Amino acid sequence: MKKVLIAYFVAVAALLAFSYVALIFSVRFLPGIAEQYFDPIYSNSEKRTFLYFIHPFIVALALKYFWQRFRHMFKGRSVMRGVEVGLIYGFIAVLPAMWITFSGLSVSITIVASWIVYGTIQGMIAGLIYAKINP
């Protein structure tokens, strides 16, 4: 149980750090994408800002459950196992969610593509941590 909790909190910290780095990266190197977030479709309510920072806790928890349940099915070195978890997460969770988001909301394909890449990388980060700490 100790390994499970340590892996979870390390994953949360890593995902929080990744969120921050991705935010800075997008503003600095992809200003066209970052500019789109000023569209009125996005909520700018400061009351809900904390939800952005809770997101890594939810993703890490969901991926931790997935890892605990199916880790025996992943073969190979921990790096490959972690990357595979991220790719599976991207394919079965992120891609369908972004498909419905793109089809139902007025968001650009570049935003949706960036979310797919971002979510898949999140899955890989968490998968790598879980594979290393709690194989």
FENUR-V147239 format. One record per run of one state. SS is the DSSP state (A for helix, B for strand, O for the rest). FROM is the first residue (numbers start at 1). TO is the last residue. If there is no record, write none. Layout:
ss | from | to
SS | FROM | TO
SS | FROM | TO
//
This chain:
ss | from | to
O | 1 | 1
A | 2 | 29
O | 30 | 30
A | 31 | 38
O | 39 | 45
A | 46 | 73
O | 74 | 77
A | 78 | 104
O | 105 | 108
A | 109 | 133
O | 134 | 135
//
